[in-house]
């Protein structure tokens, strides 16, 4: 697969950021870690890939802003998700949602989340495409077998199994934790991937080994220290508040301004925090 000319790495795309990020990044651009990549698979694409790239990345931006824009827990966005079904992939069944018609778009959740993380954008996608999302093994509220470790390798293998089960080429969207996963899945089964869109990927290991980058990664790790300490002490709720407020650049207490459904999803995924923190760097 060849990177499209519109791809960017090392400098984020233009975004309309809500406070306090707008205060931190005065030029209105995302930080370097918010790189967005777009790759073209070997199968045909029914529309210009750049147009589709713009469409989904704008939706991700809007979704982020909607999640952060709740005032007193009130929002004017209908977030009723489609009813989840169980999709059999090998040794497990994963919660799977689907809505709409048209070219299929599979959304793959990031850290501390599940398919509900797409609640603020699924209707926009389903208006013109077939929206699809599932929940990773180990995530969400589903009881999972303990025969496989929490790792990106396991979750990537499950994603490939999902693609093979769907058995049709899809537009693949990854966010954060799943960024490297969707890229690897596209490498393994390019015939099942129309395009790949990676939003804010957790791919720190690809950064050049410079003192500046080491300092940045060190500061980023330090930002999670309080969350890790709370999680290891058994206080998952406090850990999630600390971690989310750090990642989203929020002031203390900002977690409570998120949409209530997003808050509930995050709290119900506190059990994934320690395994995620301890997982090898992608």
Secondary structure, DSSP 4 states (H G I P E B T S, - for coil): --B-TT---SSPPB--PPTTHHHHSTTSB--GGG-EEEEE-SS--SS-HHHHHHHHHHHHHHHHHHHH--BTTB-SS---PPPPEEEEETTEEEEEEEE--SSEEEEE--TT--GGGGTTTHHHHHTTSEEEEE--TT-TTS---SSS-S-HHHHHHHHHHHHHHHTS-EEEEEEGGGHHHHHHHHHH-GGGEEEEEEES---GGGS---HHHHHHHHHHHHHTHHHHHHHHTT-HHHHHHHHHHHHTTPPTTGGGGS-HHHHHHHHTTGGGHHHHHHSPP-
